């Protein structure tokens, strides 16, 4: 018998078998804050159940398997018939089914629907982010379809269903349906008005035949898609069903699947339309206006997804450092590592707090809240998604060499982390969208200033940051060249205001010092050492 050469010690147990929701103090507090007292017990119980599911060993293993076994394109069957299907690993279907049954496509008509869904999205993203795409597209399609009451009456019950039906068959025979989206073309990118896909009217009113291509088509296995094409009256939004009512497959030619940096479990396709049947959504020539509410909803999901990824990265880092010893003490007890962890925790909590505030504004639906969303959503999408890669990489470093090994799960988070900044309009698109709102919609800036003004006088660094921001906003000449700087400040001031009002004092103090007061460096771990950083780290520790 071979002798033992060493004893394994000082290794960190896996972060598994815990309630992902309840262990996230910032997320749980935000839900309690934004949900009416009469609903809290129901909502917290629902989210805690999802949290326990998300933290279970079985479901985490599904996430690993879905990522390790990416989808495969099958253009033809064994006989040579064109079928254009995407095959997924069984774990993908299990995850997607759990997401649908958890209400991640059912926000629009539920009490506190957007807050409870937002919190669930943050939790579920931490298992495997790839299945978030079809969940997000399906959720976001609802407001676009509502521009046509007849279409909404037909499709909305299927999209908001909590039943996952994976079979490709006519949608009217299904208990639940999923939606994808196709706007981007090779020559246009974010400039969707450069689209060349054509839409020729057919004899039946509101129906068209599409010819063209989409360079990025999200969730190509879905039951329906919202796409943009050039109709006689200009750029128009259309609904393209995957299977027609008579059971025939629509012409939906999948050319290839994208080989992506991350998001490996999810399929993104190039698709050709060649006599593809479509139904118009909204009026001809108003495609961008029709689809803009869908875009806004998916942009918020980018914020939520990044908040979820950051939370998981920070949870893993704090968990590791709470168990790992070096140089005679736990890593969390060492001042410099504590500074790094606290700095990461601030970024995560600020992202979560802002994201849930935006979801609450969606639930409210009032004029001022909608005006706030007009600036706050693109600003948050710009800033939170930009911070996600930095957090993921620094958190992986907290695990040392172990964080560079696939088994730790950190490389998957790192690869996923840039995605939300790129999708649904990259950084420049978001910054310029904020500038457009500042110039054209004074009610949006007024709503923003009212929101941040609720923390006036609570922290001198926040007050000074607001004053500096007002100076910048007073002069919009040449603003495009400094739009990123301006939008960054808008996001940071809004985060600071929310944390000063709602977070524990040590969290708000550290955020204002490091993000608004100029008392922090460019890298994580450069907060003033005099702050109560131990309390910030303890708040982020994933123990429930």
Order of alpha helices (4+ residues) and beta strands (2+ residues): alpha-alpha-alpha-beta-beta-alpha-alpha-alpha-alpha-beta-beta-beta-beta-beta-beta-beta-alpha-beta-beta-alpha-alpha-alpha-alpha-alpha-alpha-alpha-alpha-alpha-alpha
